[in-house]
Amino acid sequence: MERFPVVSSNIVSVGYEPTEMVLEIEFQSGIYRYFSVPASVHSGLMSAPSHGRFFTHTIKDRYSFSRIA
């Protein structure tokens, strides 16, 4: 999955696979895959004025995930 750089103090890059609804986020601490994430959430994350705040309020603790690296 191709990830695109994000300007954030915590998030390094973000990728999304629409057919699988998988959101992949590279943090300073590692890479995580979030499952069953609607495309609208990915779009919201990419256009949010604060990627970290959007992640905390919209993604964290709402979608199942696994650490991949």
Secondary structure, 3 states (H helix, E strand, C coil): CCCEECCCCCEEEEEEECCCCEEEEEECCEEEEECCCCHHHHHHHHHCCCHHHHHHHHHCCCCCEEECC
